[in-house]
Amino acid sequence: MFDNLSDKLQRVFKNLRGEGKLTAANMEEALREIRVALLEADVHFKVVKQFIEQVKEKAMGEDVLTALSPTQQVIKIVRDELTKMLGSHQSRLRFANEPPTVILIVGLQGSGKTTSTAKLARFLAKEGNKPQLVSVDVYRPAARHQLSILGKNVNTPIYEGTAEETKPLELARSARREAMQTGRDVLLVDTAGRQHIDEQLMQELHELKDALAPTEILFVADAMTGQDAVRSADEFHKRLGITGVILTKMDGDARGGAALSIRSITGQPLKFVGVGEKTDALESFYPDRVASRILGMGDVLSLIDKVQEGIDQKTAEKMQEKLLGDDFTLEDFRDQIKTVRKLGSLGGLLEMMPKVGPLKELKDVKLNEQDTQKEINKTVAIIDSMTPQERRNHMIINGARRRRIAKGSGTTVQDVNNLLKQYSQARKMMKSFTSQAGFLGKKLAKMKLPGLPGF
């Protein structure tokens, strides 16, 4: 996510630092490079123009040029303007005064509407809501069947409709009635899509909007389509009045032009991003956190959210004590690897880490998730093949033991040697990193540890 843009902007700031003194001339050069970087990231040209003008106005002021650390001030200005471009603050879902809250999910065919509807149901349930699903796509039975399957996966009831209910409006009204009768407080309506915007589609959506009075109309857009997604969102907003955007496939979009353009062009906030195929791969969108991530400052708050969500507090505190001492064993190492599986892809976790200190070297690491998963499975198999005594004290693992462990885990002696070497290096790095980084560093250190196999 934003990989290319992040690399280019960090290069611009590195060059500025190398100048020694900030002048109008080298600031102009930096702004030119930032403009090119944004355009290459597929950001809308009007958004780029406005962004550069805002940064230039603030960065070329006398207070910045004569400051003790002008480059740091320029970075702050760029970060602030990126945050503003992305929407300034997180935009949360709004709920009706009286349940059920109706959320209309709209978008073009193939954008990921049905999957996003199920993901949103799971997200709402975790927040303490009781959602219900309904698909009003009467044109594609497969779409309704898909939502039915996904609804079961996320433990959310779905209104299937009767044989007589053949119109979107009939299905939607019956689903709302059932939601009221069964005490469900949110109704998610997955609407039909088209290959392109047409009058029939818009008429149908207007009828649903008028009849259901939805609190939210969320437009689902595919991030991989770049400015096409922005144009479609803008057209839907002009003709229907959307209240927010869900941007799918953000994990596969290295440019990020759609995310950076949508708020400025449509005037509507980006509320959620899809970062994977699983039903838990939907994240709230935080403009300030994303701006920091783009500039290489990491997204520590989101990282901590993931840690707190996926790791039991008592377990975390116990592991923290082990990291500070000398008793971090191979058994603990294995448990950490198993824990990280709950927190998403390793590449995604690395993106959230600031590119400073011991993490600087990981800046250019491109993780192949499939290969990394194989390495993790191999690591767990090797440690499982050890005796409890060997896991507690790796120093006793001699040549004969290594051969036995390799045979038992279906690996090679070289694989066992590599694991023991990585484990030893990890212990040293964790002790150093933990002692330097304080409380926050301890949380990050636990996240970093499982990523070592496969590097």
C-alpha positions in Angstrom: 0.0 0.0 0.0 1.5 3.3 -1.2 4.9 1.6 -1.5 6.1 3.5 -4.6 4.9 6.9 -3.4 6.4 6.3 0.1 9.8 5.4 -1.4 9.9 8.5 -3.6 8.9 11.0 -1.0 11.4 9.6 1.5 14.1 10.0 -1.2 13.0 13.7 -1.7 13.4 14.4 2.0 16.7 12.6 2.2 18.0 14.9 -0.6 16.7 18.0 1.2 18.6 17.0 4.4 21.7 16.6 2.3 21.5 20.2 1.2 22.5 21.5 4.6 20.5 24.7 4.2 17.0 25.0 2.8 16.7 27.6 0.0 13.9 28.7 -2.3 15.7 27.0 -5.2 16.1 23.5 -3.6 12.6 23.8 -2.2 11.3 24.3 -5.7 13.2 21.3 -6.9 11.7 19.2 -4.0 8.2 20.4 -4.9 8.7 19.3 -8.5 9.8 15.9 -7.4 6.8 15.6 -5.0 4.5 16.6 -7.9 6.0 13.9 -10.1 5.8 11.3 -7.4 2.1 12.1 -6.8 1.2 12.0 -10.5 3.1 8.7 -10.9 1.1 7.4 -8.0 -2.0 8.1 -10.1 -3.3 10.9 -7.9 -5.8 13.1 -9.8 -4.1 16.0 -11.4 -6.4 18.6 -9.8 -5.7 17.1 -6.4 -1.9 17.3 -7.1 -2.1 20.9 -8.2 -4.0 21.9 -5.0 -1.7 19.9 -2.8 1.5 21.4 -4.2 0.1 24.9 -3.9 -0.8 24.4 -0.3 2.6 22.9 0.6 4.5 25.7 -1.3 2.6 28.5 0.4 3.5 27.1 3.8 7.0 25.7 3.1 8.3 28.8 1.4 7.5 31.1 4.3 10.3 32.9 6.0 9.7 31.0 9.3 10.4 27.7 7.6 13.4 28.8 5.5 15.2 30.3 8.5 14.2 27.7 11.1 16.9 25.6 12.9 15.6 22.4 11.3 13.7 23.5 8.1 13.6 20.1 6.5 11.7 18.7 9.5 9.3 21.5 9.3 8.7 20.8 5.6 8.1 17.1 6.3 5.5 18.2 8.9 3.8 20.4 6.4 3.7 17.6 3.8 2.3 15.3 6.4 -0.4 17.8 7.5 -1.4 18.4 3.9 -1.5 14.7 3.1 -3.7 14.2 6.1 -6.0 17.0 4.9 -6.1 15.4 1.4 -7.1 12.1 2.9 -9.9 13.6 5.0 -8.2 15.0 8.2 -10.1 12.8 10.6 -11.5 9.3 10.8 -15.1 9.2 9.5 -17.1 6.8 11.5 -20.4 5.2 10.5 -23.6 7.1 11.5 -26.5 5.2 13.1 -30.2 5.9 13.0 -31.9 7.2 16.2 -34.3 4.2 16.0 -33.1 0.8 14.8 -32.6 -0.7 12.4 -30.0 1.5 10.8 -30.1 0.9 7.0 -26.8 0.9 5.1 -27.0 0.8 1.4 -24.0 -0.8 -0.3 -23.6 0.4 -3.9 -21.1 0.2 -6.7 -20.2 -1.2 -10.1 -20.1 -4.9 -10.8 -16.9 -6.6 -9.8 -15.8 -4.0 -7.3 -16.2 -6.3 -4.3 -19.6 -5.1 -3.0 -20.9 -8.5 -1.8 -17.6 -9.4 0.0 -17.4 -5.9 1.5 -21.0 -6.3 2.8 -20.1 -9.4 4.7 -16.8 -7.9 5.9 -18.8 -4.9 7.2 -21.2 -7.2 9.0 -18.4 -8.9 10.8 -16.8 -5.5 11.7 -20.1 -4.3 13.1 -20.7 -7.4 15.1 -17.3 -7.0 16.7 -18.3 -3.5 17.6 -21.3 -4.8 19.5 -24.0 -4.4 16.8 -26.4 -7.0 15.6 -26.4 -6.8 11.8 -28.6 -8.5 9.2 -27.9 -9.0 5.5 -30.0 -8.9 2.5 -29.1 -9.0 -1.2 -31.5 -7.2 -3.6 -29.5 -8.3 -6.7 -32.4 -10.0 -8.5 -30.5 -10.3 -11.7 -27.6 -12.5 -10.6 -28.7 -15.5 -8.4 -25.0 -16.2 -7.8 -24.6 -12.9 -6.0 -27.4 -13.7 -3.6 -26.0 -17.2 -3.1 -22.5 -15.7 -2.4 -23.8 -13.4 0.2 -25.7 -16.3 1.8 -22.5 -18.3 2.1 -20.5 -15.3 3.4 -23.3 -14.5 5.9 -22.9 -18.0 7.4 -19.1 -17.5 7.6 -19.5 -14.3 9.6 -22.4 -15.7 11.7 -24.8 -13.0 10.4 -28.5 -13.8 9.5 -29.5 -13.1 6.0 -33.0 -12.5 4.6 -33.4 -14.9 1.7 -36.8 -13.7 0.5 -39.8 -15.6 -0.8 -40.6 -16.9 -4.3 -43.1 -14.0 -4.7 -40.5 -11.3 -3.9 -38.9 -10.7 -7.2 -38.2 -7.0 -7.0 -35.4 -5.3 -5.1 -37.8 -3.0 -3.2 -39.9 -5.9 -2.0 -36.9 -7.8 -0.7 -35.5 -4.7 1.0 -38.8 -3.8 2.8 -39.3 -7.4 4.0 -35.7 -7.6 5.2 -36.2 -4.4 7.2 -39.4 -5.7 8.7 -37.7 -8.9 9.7 -34.8 -7.0 11.2 -37.2 -5.0 13.4 -39.1 -8.1 14.5 -35.9 -10.0 15.4 -34.1 -7.2 17.2 -31.3 -6.7 14.6 -30.1 -3.1 14.8 -28.3 -2.7 11.4 -29.6 -3.8 8.0 -26.9 -4.1 5.3 -28.4 -4.0 1.8 -26.2 -5.4 -1.0 -27.4 -3.9 -4.2 -27.0 -4.9 -7.8 -24.2 -3.6 -9.9 -23.5 -3.0 -13.6 -20.5 -3.0 -15.8 -21.1 0.8 -16.1 -23.5 3.4 -14.8 -26.9 3.4 -16.5 -30.4 4.9 -15.9 -32.0 1.6 -14.9 -29.4 1.1 -12.1 -29.8 4.7 -10.8 -33.6 4.5 -10.9 -33.5 1.3 -8.9 -31.1 2.8 -6.3 -33.2 6.0 -6.0 -36.2 3.9 -5.3 -34.4 2.0 -2.6 -33.0 5.2 -1.1 -36.5 6.8 -1.0 -38.2 3.8 0.5 -35.5 2.8 3.1 -34.1 6.3 4.0 -30.6 4.8 4.6 -28.4 6.4 7.2 -25.4 5.5 5.0 -24.9 5.0 1.3 -21.5 3.4 0.9 -19.9 3.2 -2.5 -17.5 0.3 -3.0 -14.6 0.9 -5.3 -11.7 -1.2 -6.5 -8.4 0.5 -5.7 -6.7 -1.3 -8.5 -8.7 0.7 -11.1 -7.1 4.0 -9.9 -8.8 7.1 -11.3 -11.6 5.0 -12.8 -12.7 4.3 -9.2 -12.6 8.0 -8.4 -14.6 8.9 -11.5 -17.2 6.3 -10.7 -17.5 7.4 -7.0 -17.9 11.0 -8.1 -20.6 10.0 -10.6 -22.5 8.0 -8.0 -22.3 10.8 -5.6 -23.6 13.4 -8.0 -26.6 11.2 -9.0 -27.3 9.4 -5.7 -25.6 11.2 -2.9 -23.2 8.7 -1.3 -22.0 9.2 2.3 -18.7 7.4 2.2 -16.4 5.0 0.3 -15.1 1.5 0.9 -11.9 1.0 -1.1 -11.2 -2.7 -1.8 -7.9 -4.4 -2.8 -5.8 -1.8 -1.1 -3.3 -4.5 -0.2 -2.6 -5.0 -3.9 -2.4 -1.3 -4.9 1.2 -0.1 -4.7 0.3 3.4 -6.0 -2.6 4.5 -3.9 -3.9 7.2 -6.3 -7.6 6.4 -5.7 -7.3 6.6 -1.9 -5.4 9.9 -2.2 -8.0 11.4 -4.6 -11.4 10.3 -3.6 -12.0 12.7 -0.7 -10.9 15.7 -2.7 -12.9 14.9 -5.8 -16.1 13.6 -4.3 -16.1 15.5 -1.0 -17.1 12.2 0.7 -14.8 10.4 3.2 -13.0 7.1 2.7 -14.5 5.1 5.6 -13.0 1.6 5.2 -10.3 -0.2 3.2 -10.2 -3.8 2.2 -6.8 -5.3 2.8 -7.3 -8.9 1.9 -9.7 -11.6 0.9 -10.7 -12.9 4.3 -13.8 -11.6 6.1 -11.7 -9.9 8.8 -9.6 -8.0 6.2 -11.5 -4.7 6.6 -10.0 -1.7 8.4 -11.3 1.7 9.4 -9.5 4.4 7.5 -7.5 6.9 9.5 -6.1 9.8 7.4 -3.4 10.8 9.9 -2.1 7.3 10.3 -2.0 6.7 6.6 -0.2 10.0 6.0 2.5 8.9 8.6 2.8 5.5 6.9 3.4 7.1 3.5 6.2 9.2 4.9 7.9 6.2 6.5 6.9 7.1 10.0 4.9 3.9 10.4 1.4 3.4 11.8 2.1 2.5 15.3 -1.4 3.1 16.6 -2.9 0.7 14.1 -0.2 -1.8 15.0 -1.0 -1.6 18.7 -4.7 -2.0 17.8 -3.9 -5.2 16.0 -1.7 -6.4 18.9 -4.4 -5.7 21.5 -7.0 -7.3 19.3 -5.1 -10.5 18.6 -3.0 -11.1 21.8 -4.3 -11.8 25.2 -3.2 -9.1 27.7 -1.8 -11.5 30.3 0.0 -13.4 27.6 1.5 -10.2 26.3 2.7 -9.1 29.8 4.3 -12.5 30.4 6.1 -12.4 27.1 7.3 -8.9 27.9 8.9 -10.1 31.1 10.6 -12.9 29.1 12.0 -10.5 26.6 13.6 -8.4 29.3 15.2 -11.5 30.8 17.3 -14.3 29.6 14.6 -17.0 29.5 13.2 -16.4 26.1 13.2 -20.0 24.8 12.5 -21.7 21.5 9.1 -22.6 22.9 8.3 -19.0 23.4 9.7 -18.3 19.9 7.3 -20.9 18.4 4.3 -19.4 20.4 5.1 -16.0 19.1 5.1 -17.3 15.5 1.7 -18.9 16.1 0.4 -15.7 17.6 1.4 -13.5 14.6 -0.8 -15.6 12.3 -3.8 -14.0 13.9 -2.6 -10.5 13.1 -2.6 -10.6 9.3 0.2 -10.7 6.7 3.7 -10.1 7.7 4.1 -7.6 4.9 1.2 -5.6 6.3 2.7 -5.6 9.8 6.0 -4.4 8.5 4.3 -1.5 6.7 3.0 -0.3 10.0 6.5 -0.1 11.6 8.5 3.1 11.5 11.5 2.9 9.2 14.0 3.7 12.0 16.6 1.9 14.1 16.7 -1.8 13.6 13.7 -1.7 11.2 15.5 0.5 8.7 17.0 -2.5 7.0 13.6 -4.0 6.4 12.5 -1.0 4.2 13.1 -2.8 0.9 12.1 -6.3 2.0 9.4 -7.5 -0.3 7.6 -10.4 1.3 6.2 -13.2 -0.7 3.4 -14.2 1.6 3.1 -17.7 0.3 6.8 -18.4 0.7 6.8 -16.7 4.1 4.0 -18.9 5.3 5.9 -22.0 4.2 8.9 -20.8 6.2 6.7 -20.2 9.3 5.3 -23.7 9.0 8.7 -25.2 8.6 9.9 -23.3 11.7 7.0 -24.6 13.8 7.6 -28.1 12.6 11.3 -28.0 13.5 10.6 -26.7 17.0 7.8 -29.2 17.5 10.3 -32.0 16.7 12.6 -30.9 19.6 12.3 -32.3 23.1 11.1 -30.0 25.9 14.7 -29.9 27.2 16.0 -28.8 23.8 13.4 -26.1 23.5 14.3 -24.7 26.9 18.1 -24.8 26.3 19.2 -24.6 22.7 22.8 -24.9 23.6 22.5 -28.7 24.1 21.5 -29.3 20.5 24.6 -31.0 19.1 25.1 -32.6 15.7 23.3 -35.8 16.5 20.3 -34.0 17.9 20.2 -31.7 14.9 20.0 -34.8 12.6 17.2 -36.3 14.6 15.2 -33.0 14.7 15.6 -32.6 10.9 14.4 -36.1 10.3 11.4 -35.7 12.6 10.3 -32.4 11.0 10.9 -33.5 7.4 13.5 -30.8 6.9 17.3 -30.7 6.5 20.1 -30.2 9.0 20.8 -26.9 7.3 17.2 -25.8 8.0 17.7 -26.6 11.7 21.1 -24.7 11.7 19.5 -21.7 10.1 16.6 -21.7 12.6 19.0 -21.8 15.6 21.1 -19.0 14.1 18.0 -16.8 13.5 16.8 -17.6 17.0 20.1 -16.5 18.5 20.2 -13.3 16.5 16.6 -12.6 17.4 17.3 -12.9 21.1 20.2 -10.4 20.8 18.2 -8.0 18.7 15.1 -8.2 20.9 17.1 -7.4 24.1 18.7 -4.4 22.4 15.5 -3.2 20.8 13.4 -3.6 23.9 15.9 -1.8 26.2 16.1 1.2 23.8 12.5 1.6 22.8 10.6 1.6 26.1 7.1 0.4 26.5 6.1 0.9 22.9 9.3 -0.8 21.7 8.4 -3.9 23.7 5.1 -4.2 21.8 6.8 -3.7 18.5 9.6 -6.1 19.4 7.1 -8.9 20.0 5.6 -8.1 16.6 9.0 -8.2 14.9 10.2 -11.5 16.3 8.1 -13.9 14.3 9.0 -12.2 11.0 12.5 -13.4 11.2 12.1 -16.9 9.6 12.3 -16.6 5.9 14.5 -13.4 5.7 
